[in-house]
Amino acid sequence: MESSLVVIAIGAGSLGLNYVNHAGFWLVKESFGMDLAQAAKTQTAVQTLVSVLGLAMALLLSVFA
């Protein structure tokens, strides 16, 4: 097992379900003029999508490594 792929999978997993205390959340909320509920839904959906795609790419790369 490639240790670099494990690191990518762990990093991707850490992105999912981001919390509202994160500075990136407030940056996105204020930049796009969203209310708190809308920003929470959007940020959670996007971060979960990025997390799942990162894991899928790590799994795909593990086939070739």
Long-range contacts (C-beta under 8 A, 24 or more apart in sequence): 1-62, 2-61, 2-62, 2-65, 5-58, 5-61, 5-62, 5-65, 8-54, 8-57, 8-58, 8-61, 9-54, 9-55, 9-58, 9-59, 11-54, 12-50, 12-51, 12-52, 12-53, 12-54, 12-55, 12-57, 12-58, 13-51, 13-54, 13-55, 14-51, 15-47, 15-50, 15-51, 15-54, 16-47, 16-48, 16-50, 16-51, 16-52, 17-44, 17-47, 17-48, 18-43, 18-44, 18-47
